[in-house]
């Protein structure tokens, strides 16, 4: 499902304007970026923001800590794979 990106939280989590499966928060499946206050956290956040753009196509995989865990695409590009290519 396509959603408008509202805010990037950190390198593996973002918020959408309209809920996906009951949550506005989406975590990238199989991506583990540093927390925002950890070393490299701001860089990871900036990379996710660039990879996402303004719209996300979300395929839900499950839930974790109140967030949807998902495979995410921006246009034809996999955001999960892009973030993995950075080592996350």
C-alpha positions in Angstrom: 0.0 0.0 0.0 1.2 3.5 -0.8 1.6 6.0 1.9 3.0 9.5 2.2 6.1 9.7 4.5 5.5 12.1 7.3 8.8 11.9 9.3 12.0 9.8 9.4 12.6 8.8 13.0 16.0 7.1 12.6 17.8 4.9 10.2 15.3 2.1 10.1 12.0 3.6 11.2 9.7 6.3 9.8 6.2 7.6 10.3 3.5 7.8 7.7 0.5 10.1 7.5 -2.2 7.4 7.2 -2.0 4.3 9.3 -0.8 0.9 8.0 -2.3 -2.1 9.8 -3.2 0.1 12.8 0.1 2.0 13.1 1.6 5.2 11.8 5.2 3.8 12.4 7.0 1.6 10.0 10.2 -0.3 10.6 12.3 -1.7 7.7 12.4 -5.5 7.8 15.9 -7.0 8.2 17.5 -3.6 8.7 19.3 -2.7 11.9 20.6 0.9 11.8 22.1 2.6 14.8 19.8 4.5 17.2 19.6 8.2 16.6 21.8 9.1 19.5 24.4 6.4 18.8 27.5 6.8 16.7 26.4 6.9 13.0 22.7 7.4 13.9 22.4 10.8 12.2 24.0 9.5 9.1 21.7 6.5 9.0 18.7 8.8 9.4 19.8 11.0 6.5 20.4 8.0 4.3 16.9 6.7 5.0 15.4 10.1 4.3 17.1 10.2 0.9 16.2 6.6 0.1 12.5 7.1 1.0 11.7 10.3 -0.7 8.2 11.5 0.0 6.2 8.3 -0.8 6.6 4.7 0.3 5.0 1.5 -1.0 4.7 -0.7 2.1 4.4 -4.5 2.2 3.7 -5.6 5.8 5.7 -8.5 7.3 4.6 -8.3 10.9 4.6 -6.1 14.0 7.2 -5.2 16.6 6.9 -2.8 19.6 3.7 -1.2 18.1 5.3 -0.6 14.7 4.6 -2.3 11.4 7.7 -4.3 10.1 7.7 -4.1 6.3 9.5 -4.3 3.0 9.4 -0.8 1.6 9.9 0.5 -1.9 10.3 4.0 -3.2 9.3 3.9 -6.9 11.0 0.8 -8.3 13.8 0.8 -5.7 13.8 -1.4 -2.5 14.6 0.9 0.4 15.4 -2.1 2.6 18.1 -3.3 0.1 19.5 0.3 -0.2 19.9 0.5 3.5 21.5 -3.0 3.6 24.0 -1.8 1.0 25.2 0.7 3.6 25.8 -2.1 6.0 22.7 -1.8 8.1 
